């Protein structure tokens, strides 16, 4: 079997390059023959290399294709849809925000989502091994796993707070519905439909004080440190990590079964809450306020930046999660259909959640006789743990039921996303050590995650949560997203990616995907990153300015994630054995010899198609011609 493979090189970990052995001089013996393209005289140059070992441990697969789809829905549809999207839309022009959001979704979110699904399914590799396509860029995977771990730990802590509220929701009356003497003299009961305000003091709802003083026990600043963990939250934090561990006990097989409930149940609750919201007085004004466009904001660069960050958080792209889930697919699964379903459903869920939340907020403004709806809205976690509980406390009919339904829905949404993040880390470990069983890996991840998560249960935990989210997750993810697109669009190549799609799915790739991958998506990501850097200001939490030491710590956290890229690129170059440094560097940007489908027979057939294509590529093309061919051929 004669095949050409000039674009493949061996890794340096036990294998060597096709041209050299470990001494850089001797040709290699192999199990299959390959040849370089013909030289200028038309004479093929034979070389040999080994194909993947058919006895290699095979990775797990989804039980059914629908389990993959449900897991992606559970991963992408989460807290970002329920509290982040409504408040982000409100801050950035209401209904007008939807237009930039949809444009960014079509030009950035959807292309990246499809790209990650394709690469993961095609190679059956996790977030790190997928960079066998360009070993010098392997640090992107390590940086994304680093960010995923940070997000996973603080995300679980939010689930701990949700569990605290879920347990409290069974109380009669609701514990946040009435003021306590030790809280504040200006406190007003959230359970009151209206109250008389005869003083000039600013009134604070019991729901807000319950969240700050009872649940978080939050300190006004970090001048005296973050404090000791709250024992109630420490106990509640056990709940999400126990659920995650049990769901992952059999790896992808058990999480696939759990995905049906994790993906479907939240929609049942949302439907109940939407019906209830529509029956409340003032709900229509709240919903109208949510969807009413503020057209003067649409050209604001901050709005477009917010749209990009919302798409990233909503679809969970560029964290390695989508890529990991698709790596467990059967080779021919129709991911094009799955991408369409998930992205459309994710957007519809965000809008649905916004209608529910602002229907409740509209009712809250009505009973408080507040003309400006924005005055009764708190952003971020406050929307879920202050505004919504405040409104529920005013329900005259069975408030406990709606409180339990809402917080259980939040818990299920959060677990679905957290399972995806934990599975990403588990996949990296088991890809590296394939003979490890799933349950001990899941147990270790849960123990470490729980231990780290305890810092968020302290009085200063929310300060750290937002601080680490900014420096260790959002900022790092944006930088690595740019290099991820450069890797697969220009180093690996859009043209080759499209040929891989045709080999895997038997379909031609349209111009929309080619233009997005090759030009529009990388350009928009680079522009957003440059804008973020140009407008950077020291991060603050509710107006609190951190110490210089904390900002230095933040930049160290950022550097650990981003510097994975040059560190692993240097490692890849030093690990090669070619005599020429130029050859070492160039080969580090070419796929390794075993790159391709997991199945050995498919892998061999794939290499043959690569060889046939390479024979047709003209020699001596200009740089411009190569760029055009990359996108359009």
N, C-alpha and C positions, 0 to 999 in steps of 0.2 A: 504494500500500500504506500504509494508515494504521494506525499503531501508537502506543501510549502508552508512555512511558518516563520517568516522573518520578524513578525511583530510579537513573538513570544520569547520570553527568557525564563530560565530557571531561577528559583530563589536560591539564596545562599545557605539555607538551613538544611543541609543534607544533600541538596541538589546543586547542580552547577549550571552555567550557561551553556547553550548549544555549541558555542565555538571553543570553549576552554574547559579544562578540568581544574582542580583546585590549585594546581601549579601555574595555571594560565597558559599551558603549552599543548597538552595532548588532546586529541579529539576523543569524544565520549562514545562508549558502547551504549546501545539502547534496545528497547523492545519494539520500536516502530520507527520507520524511516520518514524523514521530512526533508524538504529541499528548499533552499532559498530561491527567490525569483531568478529568472535567467539574467546573466550579466550582460554587458554591452554586446558580447559576441553571440548571445542567445544560448549559452551553455548553462544548464542548471547546476547549482552548487549543492551537492547533497550534504546534509548534516543529520544527526540522529538525536532523538530525545525520547524519554519515557512518557507514556500516557498515564492517566490516573490509575491508581491501584484498584481493581474491581473488588478487592477484599476489604476496602476501607469501610469503617463503620458508617452506615447510612443514617442520615438525620431523620428525626420523626417527621410525620406529615399530618396535616389536618385530616380528621376522620371523614369530613365532607367539605365540599367547596363552600357551602353556606356557613360553615363554622368560621371560615376566614372572613367572610363578609360581615358576619355578626360581630366578630372580634374587632374588626376595623371600625365598625359603628360604635361599639362600646368604648374604644380607645379615643376616637375623635370627638364624639358627642359627650361632653363633660361639663365641668364647672365653668369653663370658658364660655360656653353657650348660655348658661343660666344667669350668671351674674356679670361676667366680663363684657359680653357683647352688648347687653342693654345699656349699661352705664357708659361704655365707650362710645356707642352711638349717640347717646344723649349729650356727651361732652363735645362731640365732633359734628354737630349739625343735624342731629336727629335723622329724619328720613333721607337727608342729603348724604349722610355717611354711607348709606347702603350703596350708592352709585360707585364711589371709590372702592368700597369693599368688594363689590362684584367684579370690577375691572381688575383689581389686584388678585382676586380669586381666579379669574380666567387666565391672567398672564403670569402669575407667580405660583399661587397655591396649587391649582389643578395640575400644571405641568410638572412641578416638583413631586407631587403626590403620585402621579402616573410614572414618573421616572424612577422613584424609589421602589414602587411595586414591581416594575419591570426588571430592574437590576437584581432585586432580591430573589424574585421567582426564577429568573434566568440562571443565576449562579448557585442558588441554594446556599448562600453564605450570609452570615450575620453582619452586624454593623462594622466590624473590623476586617474580617476576612474578605469582604466584598471588594476591598481595595487591593486585592490581588490583581485587579484590572489596572492599577497604577501604584505599585508598592511605595513609591516615594510619598504618596498622599495618604498613607495609612494613619497618620496622626489625626486626620479628620475624624476617623472612627473612634479613636481613643478620646478625643476631645468631646465628641457627642455623647459617649458613654459617661464621661465625667459630668457633663451638664445634666444628663438624664438622672444620674444618681442624686444630684442636688435637688432637682425638681421632685423626684420620687419621695425623698425624705420629708420635704416641707409639705408636699401634697397630702401625704399620709397624716401629717399633724393637723391639717384642716379637716380631714376625715375624723380625727379624734374630737375636734370641737363639734363637728356635726353629730357625732355619737352622743356627746354630752347634751346637746339640745334635743336629740331624739328621745333620750331617757327622760329628760325634764318635761317633754311634751305630754306625757301621760298624767302630769299633775293637774289637780283641779282645786283652785284656779291655776292657770299657767304661771310659773314662777317669775316670769318677766313682766307680767301684767300689772303688778302692784309695786309701789315704792317701798323701800326699807329705810328705817330711821338712820342707819349708819351710812347711807349713800350720799344724799345731797339735799339741802333744804329746797332747792329749786326743782326737784324731781316732780314729775307729773305721771300719774298712772296711765300706762298704755291702754288699759282696758276701758278707760273713759271715752265715750263717743265725742264728748266735747268738754271743755273746761273754761272756767273764767280766769282770765289773766289780768289781775288788777295791779300788778307790780311791773317795774321796769327790768326785773331780773330775767335773764334768758332761761327759758324752761328747757329741761332735758327729760326725754322720755325714760320711763323705767326700763324699757327694752334696751336702750343704749347703755344705761348704767349697769344693767345686768350683764351685758356682753363685756364691758370694760372692767368692771369692778368685781363681779362674781365669777365669770367664766375665765377671763384672761388674767385678772388681777394686775392689769397693765400699769406699769410705772410711767411717770411723765417724761422721763429721759433715762439715758444709760450712764449718767455720771457716777452712779454707785454700782454699776455692773448690771447684769441681766437678772440676778436674783436666783432663788431656788425653784425647782420645778414644782408645779401645782399637782398635788397627789391625785386629784380627780381627773385631770387631763392625762396624767401618766397612765392611769388605769384605763381611761377611754381610748388611749392610743393603742392599747393591746387589741382592740376590736378590729380595726382595719388590717393590722399586720397578721392577725390570726386568719382573717378571711383570705388575704392574699396568699399566705402560706398554704392553706387548704386547697385553694383553687389551683395552685401550681404544683401540688404534690406529685402529680404524674406528668408534669411538663405540659406541652402543648395539647396533649390529648384531653387532660382534665379541664384546662382553661377553655378549650374549644366547646366543651359541653356547657360550661358555665356561661358562655357568651350569649346563649339564647336569652337567658333571664336578664343578664347585664345590659343587653341592647334593647330588649322589648319593654321591660317593666317600666322604665322611666316615662315612656310615651303614654302608658296607661294612666299614670299619675298626672302627667301634663294635661291630658284630655280632661280629667276630672277637675283640675285646677282652672283650666281655661273656661269650662262651663260655669264654675263658681264665680270666677272673676267677672264674667259677662253679666252676671245677675246682680252685681254690687252697684250701689249708687255712686256715681262719679267715675266709674271704670272707663266709660267711653271717652271722657276728657283725658284721662291718663294715657289711653291707647293712642288717641289723636296726637297728644303731645310727643309720644314716642316716634310716630311715623311722619310728623309734619316736617317737611324739609326746611332747613335754614340755608338757602342757596348761597349766601355770602361766604359760607365756610368751605365751599367745595374746592376752591383754589388754594386753600391753606395747606402748606407743606406738612404741617403737623397732623392734619387729617389723613393724609396719604400714608404717613409713617405709622399712625395708629391702625390704619387698615392692614398694613403689612404685618405688624406685630399681632393683630387679632387673627389673621389668617394662619400665622405660624402656630399660635397657641390653640386655635380652634381645630385645625387639621392635624396637629402634632407632627409636622414635617421637620426635617433636618435635626431630629433627635435620635435617629436610628430605629425608631419604633415601627414605622410603616415598613421599612426595608426588612426588619426582622420578621414581622408577621408573614410577609409575602415569601420569605425564604423557605417556609414550610409548605408552600403550595405544591400541587402537582405541576409538572412542567408546562402543560398546555392549558392551564386555567385561564379563563377569559377575564383578565384584570382590567381591560378597557371598560367592560360593563361595570365592574366593581367600583372603579374610579368615579364613573358617572353617578352611580347610586349614592356613594358615600359623600361626595362633594355637594350634590344637590340636597341630600337629606341633612347634612350638617348646616347648610345655609338656612334651610327651612326651619330647622330646630332653633337656630339662633333667633330668627324672627318670631317664632312661636313663643319662645321663652320671654322675649321682650314684651310681647303683647300681654302675657300672663303677669309678669312683674309690674308693668306699668298700669295694668288694669287694677291691680292691688294698690299701687301707689296713688292712682287717681282716686280710689275710694278713701285712702288715708287722708289725702288733701281735702276731700269733701267733708269728712267728719270733723277735721280740725279747722275747717273754714279757712284754709290757706290758699290764696289765689295763685301763688306761684308754685307749681308742682316740684320744681327743682329744689325747693327749700326743704322738702321732706325726703330727699333721696341721699343716701350715703353710697359712695363707690366701693368697689372691691368687696372684701368679705362683709363689710357693713351692710351691703345690699341684702345679703342672705341672712345675716345674723342680727340685724337691727331693724331695717325698714320692713322686711317681710314679717318677722315676729311681732313688730309693733302693730301692723295691720291685722294680723290674725287674732291678736288679743282683743280687738274690737269687734270680732265676729260675735253676733248674738246666738248663732246656731252652731253648737258643737265645735268650738275652736280647737279642741284637742285633736279631733280627727284630721283637720286640715294641717295642723302643726306636725303631727306624726307622718302624714302623707308627704308633706313637703320635705322634711328632713330625711325621711327614708329614701325619697327620690334622690336627694343630694348625695346621700351615702352610696347608693348604688351607682350613680354617675361617676363618683370619685373612685370607687373600687374598680370600675371598668377601665378607667384611664391608668390607675396605679398598677393594675395587673399587667398592662401592656409595658409599662416602664420596667417593672421587675422582671418580666419575661425577657426584655432586651438584654439586661445584665446577665440573666441566667443563660441566655443563648451564647453570649460571649464566653462565659466560663466553660460551658459544655462543648462548644466548638473547639476550645483549646484543650480540654480534657474530656474527650468524647465517651470515655468509659464510666464517667461519674453518673450516678443515678440522679433523677430529678429532685427527689424529696430532700436529700441532705443539702443540695445547693439552695433550694427554696428556703430551707430552715435557716441557713447561714445568712442569706440575704435579708430575711425577716428580722433576725436577731440584730444584725448590724444596722439595718434601717431603723429599727425601734430604738436602739441605743443612741443613734445620731439624732433621731426625732425628738428625744427628750429635751434637747436644748430649746425647742420651739414651745415647750409647755411652761417655760419660765415667764415671769412678769415682763421681761424684755424680749420674749420670743418673737413677737410680731415685728419688732424692729429688725431682728436678724433675718426673718423670713423674707421681707421685702428687699433688704439689703443684698442677701445672697441671690435672690431671684434676679436682681438687676445685674450684678457683677459676675455671677457664676452661671447663669442660665440664659437670659435674654440676649445680653451683649455677646457672649461666647457663641451662642447658636447663630446669631446673625453673621458674625465673621466667618464661621465654618460653613455656613450655607453658601456664601459666595464661592469658597474654594471647592465645595462639593459640586456646584454647577460647572465651574471651570474644569474640574476633573473629568466629569462625564460628558460635557458638551464639547470640550476642545482637546483635552489630552487623550481621552478614550475616543471621542469623536461622535458627533450626532449621526454622521453617515453610518458608522459601524453599529451604533446603537439601533438604528432603524433596520439594518440588515439582521441584527440579532432578533428584533421583534418579528420580522418576517420568518426567520428560521423557527422561532418558538410558537408563534400564533398563526402564521400563514397569512398575515394581513400587511398591506402596504401602509406606511405612516404618512399621514396627511401633512400639508404645508403648514397648518396651524401649529402642530407639535414641533416641527422642524424649526420654524421661526422662533417659537417660544424658547426652546432648549438652546438654540444656537445664538440668539441675539437678544430677544426681549427680556426673558427672565434674568439672565446674568446682568444685563444692563440695569434693570430696575433694582436688583439686589445691591449692586455696587453703588448706585445713586443713593439708595436708602442708607447704606452703611456710611457713606461719605457725609450725608446730611446728619446722621446721628453723631458722628465724630465732631462735625463742625458746630453743632448746637449743644454739645455736651456741657452739662453743669453738674457739680457734685450732687450726688443723690441725697434726698432728704425724705424723712418719714413724718407725714403730717406736720411739716414745717420744722421738724427737729434736724439740726445740722450735726452730723457725726464728728467725732474727733479726728484729728489728722492721722492718728494711729489706725483708726478704723478704715479710713479711706486708703491708707497704705495696704492694709489687710485686704480690702476689696480688690485693689489692683493686682495683688498677689494671687487671689482667687481667680481673677480673669486671666492672668498670665499662665497659670497652671493649665488651663483649658486650651488656650490658643497656641502656646509654645509646644504642645504635643506635635503640631504639624512640622515645624523645622527639626525638632528632635528626632522624630521617626524618619524623616527624609534623610537626615545625616546617617542614622543607623542603617537605612537601606543601602546607601552608597558605600559605606564602610564594610558592609556585609558581603558585597559582591567580590568576585575573584578575578575579573578581567584585568589584564595588565594595564590597559589604558584608562585613565580617569575619565576621559570623555566617554568611552564605552560604558563605564560603570554608571555614570550619571544618566546617559540616554536610556540604558536598559532599565533603569529604575522607574521610568515612565511608561514602560511597555508591560502588557499583561504577562503574568507568569505562565509557564508552559502548561499548567493544568487548568488555566482559566477556561470557564465555559460551563456547560451543563454538568450536573452531578453524575448522571448515568454515564459509564465509560463508553458505551456504544454511541450514545448521542454526542458525547464529547469528541470522539474520533470523527464522526460525521461532520460536526461543527468545524473542526480544524480543516477538514477537506474543503468545506465551502469557503473558509477564509483564504485558503490557498488559491482556489479558483478565482476569487475576486482579485487577489493581489496580482495575479498574472495579467489582469486587464488594466492595472493602474499604470498610466504613462510615467516614464522616468523623466526627472528634471522639471517637474511642474513648478511654477512660480508660487510665491507665498500667497498672493491674492487668489490664484487658481485653487490652491489647496483649501483656502478658507471658503470659497464658493462651493467647492465639491463637498466639503464637510457638512454644509447645511442642506444642499439641494440634491446630493447624489448618494 
